[in-house]
Amino acid sequence: MAATTGKKRGFISEWVRTIIYALALAGLIRTLIFQPFYIPSGSMKDTLLIGDFLFVNKFAYGYSYASCPRMFGVEFCGFAQGSNERIWGEEPKRGDVVVFRHPQNGADFVKRLIGMPGDRVRMANGVLFINDVAAEQVPDGVFVEEYGPQGPEGNRPICSNGLQGEGGICEKERFIETLPGGVSHPVLNVTDNGSLDNTAEFLVPEGQYFFMGDNRDNSTDSRVAAAARGVGFVPYENIVGRADRVIFSSAGRSLLAFWTWRADRFLTAVN
């Protein structure tokens, strides 16, 4: 009996150690290499859709306090916040799709990097200007989606073709925009005279960056100051990592609804 009890205890002890090692390895990978990220809003359509699950590459830009995970509201690397420095730091490139911490509330955001330190950025009639040079926009058809609740939060899209009934066709103009340096990416347009289509000129401070969503008329980004519930400029240390690849995507409000999975987006690169 004693031998049997000893074997059971040994099995349980080994099982517990295995679980602890697995959790430690998962935590290490999440902290240092890749972090999963869910897309809850449509601000990056059609590059990213509501319901996309990404892998964020943390190694791409080095590490700061924002690279550490948070649990139950606790910042494990909060002691390093405020230095605006990174370990093995690498500067992000214009055009990268980046996950970062909101400068005020600390929420995770994903946007495209538009303005580098020292750049002058403005919008005029829906056209992006960087250092007084317009980013070329070439018409690329229409982005079409069904009007209705999207994702677990039930957000509804904004349409350029007016109000739609449930299940109606929601349209947005689609353009291919080319940034200085040659990165080309899609942008969507809902209105030609929206509140974000014409802005003052922003001078990006040293050590900070300017981000925008690809869904230009439906994005909370650097065009609105953080103090006004926007994003404003984002410090270097707030960058979490580069969005590299969509691993999984679901158009439904539940992951169990397999008929809403977007198989064509599985394992696709983010550009």
Secondary structure, DSSP 8 states (H G I E B T S, - for coil): -HHHHHHHHHHHHHHHHHHHHHHHHHHHHHHHTEEEEE--SSTTTTTS-TTEEEEEESGGG-B-GGGS-EETTEETTGGGTTS---BT-----TT-EEEEE-TTT--EEEEEEEE-TT-EEEEETTEEEETTEE-EEEEEEEEEEE-S-BTTTTB----TT----TT-EEEEEEEEEE-TTS-EEEEEES-TT-TTSS---EE--TTEEEEE-SBTTS--STTS-GGGTS---EEGGGEEEEEEEEEEEB-SSSTT-GGGB-GGGTTEE--
